[in-house]
Amino acid sequence: MMNLETTAAIILLTVAAYIDWKEHRVPNWLTYSALLCGLAFHVMTGGVAGLGFSLLGAFAGLATLIVLYALGGMGAGDVKLMAATGAWIGATATLQGFVWIAMIGGAMGAYSIYRSGQWRERAAVAQAAGVNLMTLRPMQDGVENAPERILLPYGVPIAFGFYAYFLIGSLLG
């Protein structure tokens, strides 16, 4: 049987994935209200310790994607979605769910590249992105004749990654 925190996270993730798929954005009204509701829920059910649990979860969610956002690799809505989900389910579940998210997001990205038919061009961009990540430069810096970016609604792999975590569990042990 699912607890209320998991149920709330699943509803949040489902709505966010749907909107992101349709509009290529995760709206602030959804992420901020979910974050505040998660914090309030944990304060009401656990007091100060509940607030700490929820804040640590939100911080863990934020930390998973903030560097990629800062380098131009994804939108702020995805980062805020991770923080809001973390506020509901806590740091441990957020970090363990992120392992699933990374695998599913990687698979979706590889499929998008396959469909674009631009393997060589994308490999050059990936190589430059790796160098940029190591030097903390924005993703498109130093990439000559880069193909147009493929927009991946990352709210979808975030949702499916957490669904996999909720159904199957941790890959970390």
N, C-alpha and C positions, 0 to 999 in steps of 0.2 A: 504494500500500500504506500502511495506517495504522500509525503508530507506537504504542508501548505507552501513552504519555501520552494520546493521543486515544482509544484503546480504553478505557482506564480511565475517562476523562471521560464517554464515551458510556454505559458501564455505570452509573456513578454517576447521571447525568442521567435515564436510563431508569427506574431503580429509584425515584428521588426523584419523578419525574413521576407514576408509577403510584400511589405511596403518597399523594402530595398530591391526586391526583384522587379517590381513594377516601376519604381521611380528613381532607382539608383541613389537612394539616400535613406538614412535612418533619422527620423525627425526628433528634434530636441524635446518636443512635448512628451514623446514616449520615453526617451531615455531619462530625462530629468525627473519625470513623475515616478517612474519605476525605481530610480535610485532613492528618492525621498520616501517612497512607500516601503522599500526594503529596510532603510534605516529606521523608520518609525516602527515597523513590525518588530524588528529585533530589539528596539528599546522597550517596547511594550511587553515583550515576552521574556526578555533577559536583562533588562535594566542596563547598567553601565557596561557589564560584560557583553551583553547583546549588541550594544552600540560599537564596542571594540571589534567584535566578530564581524559586523557588517562593514565597518570602515576598512578593516584589513582586507576583506573580500573585494570591496570597491577599489582599493589601492592595487591589489593583485591584478584585477581585471584591467585597470588602467595601464599598469606596468607592462603587460604582455604585448601591447600594440603601440605604445606611445612613440617608440623609436621609429617604427615603420611609418607612422603618421608624420612625424617630424621630418623624415626624409622624403616625403611625398609619395609613399608607397600605398597609402590608403586614406580614406576619409575619416574625419573626426567622429562622425556618427558611429562608426564601427568601434572606435575606442570607447566612446561613451556607453555603447551597448554592453561591452565587456565589463565596464565599471558597474553599470546598473545590475547586470546579472550577478556579478561578484557580491554586491550588497545583499542580495537575496540568499546566495548559497555559500558564501564564505570563501576564504583564500584557498584552502586546500582543494576543494572541489573545482574552483575556477582554474587553478593551475593545472590540475589533472585533466580537466575538460579541454584546456588549451592544447594539450598534446593531440587530442582527436581533431581539434579545429585546424591545427597546422597540417595534419595529414590530409584531411578532406579539402582544405583550401588549396594545398599543393596539387592535389589530383584535379580539382576544378580548373586551376590555372594551367596545368599541363594540357588538359583537354581543350581549353580555350586557345592555347597556342597551336595545338594540332589542327583545330578547325580553321585557324587563320591562314594556314599554309605557309607560314613564315618562320620556320624552324631556325634557319641560319641567322636571320635578322634578330630574332628574339634571343638567340644564344649570345649574340654580341651585346645586346642590352642587358642580359642577365649577368654576363661577365663584368660589364661596367657597373652594374648595380652592386655586385659583390665588392668591387673596389670602392665604390662610393660608400657602402655600408661600413667598411673598415676605416674609411677616412671621414665618415660622418658628413658627407656632402649629399645634397638632394639627388634623387634617383636619376634625373635626366641630364645632370651635369656631365660633360665629357663624352656624350654619346653622339657621334656624327651620324647623320641620316637615319636616326632612330625611327622605326615604324610607329604609326599612331598607337597610342596606348590602348590596351584592351581593358575595358571597364568590367571588373568582376564585382558583382554585388556581394561583398564579403559578409553581409548579414546572413546570407544563406549558409555558407560553411560554418559560421559561428553557431547558428541554430542547430545544424545537423551534427556538428562536433559535440555540442552539449547533449543532444538527444542520444548520441552514441555513448557518451559517458554515463548518462542516467540509466540507459538500458544494459550496457555491458560492464561499465566500471572503469577503473583506473588501469592504465598501461604501465604505471610506474611502480607497481608492486602490490 
